[in-house]
Amino acid sequence: MANSIFRDQARRDTYAKYEIKRLIFKSMISDLSLSKLTRFHFVQSLNKLPRASSGVRLHRRCVRTGRGKGNTQFFQLSRISLRELAHEGLLPGVTKSSW
């Protein structure tokens, strides 16, 4: 459990570190006014970046337990953690529905 949280945090740190550089390389590659040789150089530079710097490799995980499935985007919690914290009254604005 803790290992998955640390691994995810390391990937997020790597993504943040290389995000600007990756965006610059991608924009230069798609710029058709540049020569093919120059664009090819930027493709090679992009390929030299670490794989973990790609945003596709990020996965949403629960910040409390590290669970990888059933997460809410707003709270960044799994459905199980969300239910526990809501029943304890620790989430502001969340109430149990009844009808």
Wavefront OBJ file of the C-alpha trace (Angstrom):
o trace
v 0.000 0.000 0.000
v 2.612 2.566 1.005
v 4.885 1.525 -1.852
v 2.237 2.373 -4.432
v 1.756 5.813 -2.866
v 5.495 6.544 -2.934
v 5.844 5.267 -6.493
v 2.918 7.402 -7.643
v 4.369 10.456 -5.899
v 7.748 9.864 -7.571
v 6.045 9.695 -10.984
v 4.165 12.912 -10.266
v 7.392 14.648 -9.248
v 9.118 13.492 -12.443
v 6.153 14.655 -14.520
v 6.227 18.099 -12.885
v 9.978 18.376 -13.388
v 9.869 17.729 -17.145
v 6.419 19.096 -18.005
v 7.568 22.438 -19.462
v 10.414 20.864 -21.423
v 8.063 18.219 -22.838
v 5.522 20.858 -23.932
v 8.230 22.897 -25.662
v 9.532 19.862 -27.547
v 6.021 18.858 -28.630
v 5.186 22.344 -29.864
v 8.451 22.524 -31.836
v 7.770 19.111 -33.400
v 4.322 20.201 -34.573
v 5.623 23.525 -35.994
v 5.661 22.923 -39.752
v 7.621 26.096 -40.481
v 10.768 24.431 -39.127
v 12.890 22.145 -41.258
v 12.500 18.381 -40.999
v 16.002 18.016 -39.622
v 15.304 20.491 -36.812
v 12.007 18.806 -35.967
v 13.738 15.413 -35.996
v 16.264 16.782 -33.497
v 13.380 17.745 -31.183
v 11.868 14.264 -31.587
v 15.155 12.744 -30.461
v 15.313 15.146 -27.521
v 11.775 14.188 -26.538
v 12.668 10.500 -26.702
v 15.610 11.031 -24.340
v 13.326 12.239 -21.553
v 12.378 9.660 -18.892
v 9.271 7.604 -19.516
v 7.819 8.614 -16.166
v 7.758 12.239 -17.347
v 4.789 11.464 -19.602
v 1.374 12.448 -18.277
v -0.142 9.225 -19.609
v 1.735 7.223 -16.987
v 0.017 9.013 -14.101
v -2.833 7.163 -12.444
v -5.355 8.595 -10.016
v -4.935 7.026 -6.574
v -6.530 7.538 -3.191
v -4.365 9.928 -1.182
v -5.285 8.148 2.043
v -4.929 4.463 1.171
v -3.283 4.339 -2.251
v -6.176 2.370 -3.750
v -6.147 2.581 -7.531
v -9.794 1.888 -8.311
v -13.053 3.604 -7.408
v -11.674 7.089 -6.806
v -13.560 10.367 -6.785
v -11.913 13.177 -8.689
v -13.038 15.989 -6.388
v -11.936 14.515 -3.045
v -9.099 12.318 -4.403
v -10.348 9.524 -2.152
v -11.469 5.993 -2.877
v -15.130 5.181 -2.465
v -14.390 3.307 0.759
v -12.395 6.135 2.351
v -14.970 8.664 1.194
v -17.759 6.724 2.880
v -15.805 6.336 6.145
v -14.882 10.008 6.353
v -18.401 11.130 5.407
v -19.946 8.998 8.161
v -17.519 10.503 10.680
v -18.483 13.997 9.514
v -14.947 14.928 8.480
v -15.817 16.047 4.947
v -17.327 19.533 4.789
v -20.568 19.787 2.847
v -21.141 16.038 2.573
v -24.327 14.751 4.167
v -26.009 11.372 4.147
v -28.983 11.413 1.842
v -32.341 10.170 3.035
v -35.723 10.212 1.368
l 1 2 3 4 5 6 7 8 9 10 11 12 13 14 15 16 17 18 19 20 21 22 23 24 25 26 27 28 29 30 31 32 33 34 35 36 37 38 39 40 41 42 43 44 45 46 47 48 49 50 51 52 53 54 55 56 57 58 59 60 61 62 63 64 65 66 67 68 69 70 71 72 73 74 75 76 77 78 79 80 81 82 83 84 85 86 87 88 89 90 91 92 93 94 95 96 97 98 99
